[in-house]
């Protein structure tokens, strides 16, 4: 029995942004397991999980008489949310499970929106490939909320009766970067914040990256896609991190991206590139008090201060084209210098607050237009979620990989990385008419890390 209209709950400003046609976003999470799925067991697990009891996952989206989107409580029929594929995705035996699943996800990213006649989530079971694809609309929450929700359905591999601990899901308490500021540091905070907020404004108007072989633009979100996976070892990234004072995994990641993109563009157009050419990425930064995935019970506790939903800011992160040199660690040093300035600023919180104000006072059309223009005027999207640090199971079945991608954007390259049990997989979604060979791009990233690791070992020995 549904609630009456006066009990409907309005979408948050961020939720309204993600249902606009220009920014409509669905998160596709592929969970590969060791053994074939038991369909009935999976349905039973989901039926008894917090997923179907959570208000967002048991509501449909409707519009009131003023055209404003609202959540309306409804009965959930779990069977309506399952799509079961028993046959292989391809008849070609030379195509691996990974490639077949990536092709399936690439097609979903441009051609299959979620139905608004039911709550905005689906479970695709690809039985022949031992893979489940959990599709969730971004209006339900951000990657941190949604991944934390799914992990509440999982158990530890070494003890199937135990849910994941906070340590197991990679949570950590982050301290403020702005405590006990000296006058000099305070002036830097103000200056960097002002510069970066102005750049946001310019990016939403006319300032854009120079055209390169990897550039997208307005309308590219409708183009057909390809998907490839770059695979990293967390220990390799940590080895590189140790070689550079006070570096972080994110510094290493952006060094890899800078080096990998430079390598790839050298392959595509080696004579047409200017040394130091800026390539700007759009990244989402978690604004919660804790970094990494969250304890789901805390997300559901309104008094915890950790709230459910979309709680992230946007950063513009420039990387630069450089021809290959003798020291691959220079890419990480340059990335660290850039990210240190971003950390010192209040760019993330300001972007979140400005977006909230525009949405609340000027409406979703203007907010989505400005966000769309920012993405159209930059080159790539990147996100990085710290996943479980230990092996986990779903319905008693060990999970072998967790990979995430999303609906296509005007960028020709969208990258989402999730770490899991010592590994990190980065899904690289590309517009195939612009980047026809995403596996080559993935190899550029992987080779960059391996070269950085070897250089880091030499530095550490010395």
N, C-alpha and C positions, 0 to 999 in steps of 0.2 A: 504494500500500500504506500503510495507516494505522499510526500508532505504537500501542504497547500503552498501557494505562491508566496505568501507573506513569511514563510519559514525558510525560503530559499536563501542561500548564502552567496554574497557577491564574490566574484573572482578577485584575487589580489591584483594590484597594478601589473606586476610581472606576469601573472597568469594571463591577463587580458592581452598583453603584448604577444605572447606565444600562440594565441589563437587567431591573430590577424593574418590575412592571406599572404602578406609579404614576409612574415616571420614565423609562419606555422611550422612548429618543430616537434618531431617525434623522435624519441631516443630508442634505438634498437640495440639490445644487449644479447649477444650470442653466448650461450653457456654450453660448452662441449663437455661430455662426460665419458667415463671409461666403458660403461656397459649400456646396452639398449634400455630405453625408458620403459617402465611399466606405466602405461597411460592411465589406468584407473588409480594407481598409487599417486601419480602426479596430481590428478584432479582432486583426490581426497586431501592431499597436502595443501593445495591452494584453497580448497573449500574451508579448511579448518584454520587457515593462516590469518594473520592480522591484515593481510592485503585486502580481503573482501570485507573486513570489518572497518577499515579506515574510511572516514567520511569522504575523502577524495575518490577512493576507488569504488565506492558504492553510490556515486552520484552521477547524473548525466548533466551535460551543459545545456542550458536553455537561455533564451533572451527574454527580458521583461518588456513591458510596453514602451520603454524608452530606448530599447535596443542594447541594453547593458547585459553582459553575460553574467549568469549566475549558476551556482551548483544546486541541483535539486535531488534530494535523496530518492533512491529507487531500490527495488529488489534486484539482487544480483543472481543471475542464472549462470553459473560457472561454465556450463557447456557452450554458452553463446560466445565465450571469450577464447575458446580453444580452436585452433586450426591445425588439423593433424594431417601430415604428409607421410604416407607409408612407403611410397615408391621413391627411388632415388631422384635427385633433382636433375640428373643428366644420365643419358645412356652411354656416354663416352667413358670407357674404363680408364683412359689416360688422364682424366681430370680428377684430381685429388679431392677428398672431402673438404679440405680447407678452401680450395678454389671454388668448389661448387657452392659452399655456404657463403663465401664472399660475393659471388655473383648474385645469389639470392638476396643478400642484404643490399647490394648496390641497386637492384631493381626496386626493392622496398623504399629506398631513399628518395625516389622521384615519382613513383607511380601508385602508391598504396596508402592513402590517408586512413586514419582511424574513423570509424563510424560514430557520429554524434548521437545515434539513437540508443547507445548503451554507454556505460562508463568507459573512459578513454584508455583502455589497456587491452592487450591481447597476449596469448601464449601460443606460439607456433612450435609444434613438435615435429622435427625432421627426423623421423625414426630411423631411416636408412643411414643417416649420418651421425646418429647419437648426439644430436644437438637440439637445444631449445632456444628459441628467440623470443625474448620478453620485450614487447613493444609498449612503450609508455609515453603518453603525451607530456611535453615539457610543462604544460600548464599545471600538471599534478605536482610538480616539484622539480628541483634541480638534480644533477647527477649524484650529489652527496646524499640527498634525501632518498632518492629512488634506489640507489645501490644499497644503502643501509637497510631499507625496507626489505629488499630481496634477501639480503644476508640474514635477516631475522628468521627466514624459512630454512636456513642451512644449519649444519652441525659440523663439529670438528671431525676430521677423518680419523684421528687417533682415539676418539671416544664419541661414537655416534649419539650417545645420550646427552652430550653437553652442547649447549649453544656456544657461539663464538664469544670469547672474552674481549674486553676493550683492547687489550694488547693484540689479540688475534686479528682484529679488524683495522689495526693501524691507526688508532686514535692517539692524539697527543695534545697536550695543552700548549698553546702558543702564547708567548708573552708579548706585550705591546712593544712596538718598535719606537714608541714616542714617549717613553717615560723618562723623567729627569733630563730633559733636553737642555743643552747649553744654548746660549744665545745664537752662536754660530750655527748649530745644528737646527735650531728652530727656524732661522732664516732660510736654510736649505729646504726644510720641509715646505715652507710657504712658497718659495721660489719654484721648486720642482712641481708642486701641486698646481700652481698658477700656469706654468708652461704646459703641463700635460692636459689640463682642462681646456685651455685655449686650443690645443691641437685637436682635441675631440670636436670642438666647435667647427674648426676648419675642415676636418675630415667629413663632417656631416653636410658641408656646403660644397666645396670645390677641390680641396687639396687631395691628391690621390698619388699612389705609387706610379712610377714610370712603367710603361708597358714592357713586359718581358714574355718569355716563352711559357711562363706559368701563371700569367695574369688571367683573372676571371672578369666579372663585371655584371652590370644589371642584366637580368634575364638568364644568366648562366645556371641559376638554380633549377631551371627546367630542362637542362641538357642531360642526356644519358650519362650514367656513371659507371666507373670501374672501382674496385676495392682491392687493396693489397695489404699485407700485414708485415710490418717491420718488427723483428723480435730481438729483444735485448736481455742480457743478464744483469740483474741488479748489482751483483758483485763487481761486474766490469765497470758499471757507472760509479760505484763506490771507490774503486781503484783510481779512477780519474779524479774524483772529488778530493781524495786525500793528497793528490799531487799539487793542488792549488789551495792556498791558504783561505780558510773560511768559505770555501765553495759549498754549494748545495746540489742536490740531485737535479733541481730545476735549472741551475746554472749549466750543468752538464747536458741536460736535455736540449737547452737552447743552443749550446755550442754544437751539438750533433745536428740540429736543424739547420743552423747557419752553414756548417760545413757540407752537409748533405745537399742542401739546395744549391750551394755554389758548385758542387761537383756535377749535379744534374744539369744545371744551366750551361756549364761548360760543354757537356755532351750535346745539348740541343742547339746552342748558338754561341760558340766560343769566341767569335770575332766581334759580336755585337754588344758586348757587355763592358761597362765601365767599372774599374776597380773602386770598391767602396759603395757601389749602388745599394740604396736602401730598399729592403723588402719588409713590409710591415705586416705583422701578425696581430690577430685579435685573440686575446686569452681571457678566460673567466677566472676570477680569484674568489675563493671561499671567504666570506666575511663573518663566519661563525667564530665563536670564541675558541673552538677546538679545530685543529687542522685534521685532514684525513677523514675517513668515514666515521660516522657517529653511532653511539649506542642508541639503538632504535627506541628503547624505553625513554631515553632523554628527549629524543625528538618528539615523542608523543606527550611529554610532560610540559604543560604550558608554564610551569613555574621554574623550569630548569634554565631558562634563558637561551636555550639552543634552538629554536623553533623549526618546525616543518616548513617546507615550501621552497621558494626560489630566493636564496639569500646569497647573492654573489654580485661582484662588481666586474666591470670590464676594463681591461688594460690594453693599450696599444704597445706592442713589443717589437721594435725594429731589429732586424738582423741585416747583415751586410754581405754583399758578394765579395769574395776574395779568391783570387787564383790560388791553387794549392801551393803551400809553402813547405818548409822543412819542419815546422813545429805545429802539429795539429792542435796542441793545447792552447794556441793563441785564440782559437775560436771560442773556447770556454772562458778564457780571461776576458775577452771582449764582451761576451754574453754576461758574465758576472758583473762587470762594471756597469752595464746598462741596467741589469735587474736590481743592483744595489740602489741606484737612483730611484727606480720605481718603488722599491720597498720603503724608501725614506719619504716618499710623497704620500698624499692621501687620494691618489687617483682612483683606486678601487672604490672606497666609500663614497667619494664625490660622484663618480659615474652612477653608482646605485641610487644615490639621493636625487641627483638631477633627473635621472630617468623616472623615478617615482613621482617627482613634482610635475614633470611634463605630462605623464600619464594621468595623474589625478586632476590637473587643472586644464589641460588642453586636449585630453582624450587620446585614445589608442591610435587613431589614424596618424597624427603628427609624430607620436613616439615611435611607431613602427616605421614611418618614412625616414626619420633621422637615423634609426638603427640600420635600416636597409642601406642607406647611403654610406654610412661608415663602413659597412662590410663590402659594399661595391667598390669603395675607394681604397681598400687594402688588399692584401694578396692571399693570406691564409688564416685559418682558424686552428687553434691548438688548445687542448685541455689535457690535464693530467690528474687522475684520481688514484690515491693510494689505496689499494685494495687489501684483501686479507693477506697476512704474512705467513699463514700456515695453510696446508691442504684442507679443503672442506668438502662436505658431501651435500647433495640435494636428493632427498628421498632415498637415502642410503647409497647413493651412487656418487663416486668420487668425481669432483669437477676437475677436468684437465686444463681448461682455459676459460677466461672471462674476457670477452672483447666487446667494445662498445663503439657504435657509430651513430649518426643522426641523419635527419632529413637534410637533403642538399641545400646549400646556401649559394649566394652569388659568387663565392670563392671557387676557384678551380681546384683548390686543395683544402680539405678539412681533415685534421688529425686529432684522434682521441686516443690517449694512452691510459691503460689500466695496469697496475702492477698486481701480481698474484703469486705468492709462495716463491719468491726469489726470481721471478721472471717479470718482464714488462712487455706487453704486446701493444703496438701502436697501429691502429687501423687508419689507413690512408685512403680517403674517399676522394676521387678526382673526376673532373669532367673529361670523359675519354676523348672528346674531339680536341681538347687542348693538351692533355697529358695521356697519350695512348698507351704508355708503358709504365704503370705504377709500380710494377715489380722491380724495375730498374731504379726507380726513386727509392723504394724501400731498401734495396741493396746499397745505395749511396749512403743512407743513414746508418745501416749496420756496419759497413766498412769504415765509416767515420769513427764510430765508437771503438772498433777494434784497433785502429791506428792510434787513437787517443790513449787507449789502455797500454799499448806498447810504449808510447812516449812517456806515460805516467810512471811505468815501471822503471825506466831509465832515470827519471827525476828522483824517484824515491830511493834508488840505490845510491845515487850521488848525494 
